[in-house]
Amino acid sequence: MLGITGITVRLGGRTILDRATAAIPPGGRIGLIGRNGAGKSTLMKAIIGEIDPDEGSIDMPRRARMGYIAQVAPSGQATPAETVIAADVERAELLAESEVCIEPNRLGDIHERLLAIDAYTAPSRAARILTGLGFDEEMQNQPLDSFSGGWKMRVALAALLYTMPDVLLLDEPSNHLDLEATLWLENFLKDYPATVLVISHERDLLNNVVDNILHLQGGKLTLYPGGYDSFERQRAERAAQLEAAKASQDAQRARLQDYVNRNSARASTAKQAQSRAKMLARMQPIAALMEDPSLSFDFPDPAELKPPLITLDLAAVGYSDEPVLRRLNLRIDPDERIALLGRNGNGKTTLARLLAAQLPAMEGEMNVSGKMKVGYFTQYQVEELSGDDTPLEHMTRVMPNAKPGAVRAQLGRFGFSGNRAVSLVSSLSGGERARLALALITRDAPHLLILDEPTNHLDVDAREALVQALNSYDGAVILISHDRHMVELTADRLVLVDEGTATDYDGSMDDYIDFVLGGKSGRSKKDDEGGEKKPRGSKKDRKAEARAREDRRKIQSKIAACEKAMASLEKDCSAIDKAMFEPDTATGELARLSMGDLSQRRAKLGAEVEALEAEWMELSDQL
């Protein structure tokens, strides 16, 4: 078991972790969550020993191997395959020793150990992991220095997974992955045989992979059983219980204070008043469950334009004289919600840059509405924000002719009001910087929003707020994201970028996931040779379908909760029935209750079961 006992970490005079305590079960798959800036990465650094806690301790099982990705990406002339295989230090040392060892017994021990750690299948295991993370055979044998930073971090992740540590620590592992690699990683982690602690804001990963949620808030840790949906439900129940307890205590405090005020001056009741005053002083106030500050995403709606916004007719786009994509035939209307699918490197960003007019059409035609404005978001914009400037200074520069009130209003749409507008960017979290970048690109109410991985720095709550804002926005949206929850709730049209072109994908996200994982369902419309193309519904219909999918997921979660609660109550009812009809077999509290008390409790539980059954029936009808 990984034990975290009362650890406190202070950085720059600020308490990040405050006597945080948790017990991580052996073999558990734990999702570590919390708002941006809560201290998740700090906790992970404390676990690996990179930060020494000011107080408390972290206990690991003896001889347990811990695995964590270093901040510095690997580089050099070694290939990804060589880098991953070299990560198994024991294997490398044993193979080197076997080359020079002449002592028969020791040589036998070496070969026995090599067989035990499956050393001779290392190249094929490394290749499988690299392939799952998006490296084809050619890429696996190219030097690391030929890759971008994001691909190098994939190599680092592959090396970590290859070593199979006893405690696997992952900090936002999907940030550098596309949807296809994220799906592969989920399947890998589902079958991981040891303990996993993963920081993630991916709702699907937290639901599909982990069996416990470790929530970090206010410097404290709380462990919840189940995935993210279960965590949300339990947290809502806990919030309601705390609110009720706080209301009860507040009422009691008011009664005691009133007694003290009325009776302190009278000699006959002074002692009683003094006693109640001491009770008030000893009473620990119950704090209502702290709610995180509300997030704000509010995209200004554009002026109306006649369709289409953009048409591509046999267009090609690329770099220098080398096209990346050809035969592009697309039409984008003012109300489109398009998600671009396809592996990284297939040309999604290249297509986005063409639509944003950052790259010209090399062949064919591209026609654009003359009054169209485009807001284009990339991670580079987040990274290039000046840390020495404030949000107000950034916005003033890009709105030089606007009045101060208009500049402040645009910042306020994205949560930067009051003092937050004049805080240094260097003090902002990654999620806050992403919000500032979105505020900057939407300052002139664009007709088309192109968002390339907008969620990388956003926590789960911020992602939900962004989904709601996009669904309320009246302009067109083109989305590139590995967060399929966001894709499912935002996009009503899927476009697959593959094999050097882009075509409408005839199927749902579930079809595409099956297709990626080796299923047979789902295909692009270009594969329906001679077949009738499925017409897209209206914008209203497509949005209704997205809402219906989310409603269906919520109803299924509620049904599961009802079934679990009914099973628990029915078990309690059976125990009471047995205690009533076979009193000699009753144990514990039931043995001490009278027949009348047992009967009353049985009736109360029966009523709760009936209420749950009625709720279950209603939910089933809704589903």
Secondary structure by P-SEA (a helix, b strand, c coil): cccccbbbbbccccccccbbbbbbccccbbbbbbcccccaaaaaaaaacccccccccccccccbbbbbbccccccccccaaaaaaacaaaaaaaaaaaaccccaaaaaaaaaaaaaacccaaaaaaaaaaaaacccccccccccccccaaaaaaaaaaaaaaacccbbbbccccccccaaaaaaaaaaaaacccbbbbbcccaaaaaccccccccccccbbbbbcccaaaaaaaaaaaaaaaaaaaaaaaaaaaaaaaaaaacccccccaaaaaaaaaaaaabbbbbccccccbbbbbbbbccccccccbbbcbbbbbccccccccbbbbbbccccbbbbbccccccaaaaaaaaacccccccbbbbccccbbbbbbcaaaaaaccccccaaaaaaaaaccccaaaaaaaaaaacccccccccccccccaaaaaaaaaaaaacccccbbbbccccccccaaaaaaaaaaaaaccbbbbbbccaaaaaaacccbbbbbcccbbbbbcccaaaaaaaaacccccccccccccccccccccaaaaaaaaaaaaaaaaaaaaaaaaaaaaaaaaaaaaaaaaaaacccccccccccccaaaaaaaaaaaaaaaaaaaaaaaaaaaac
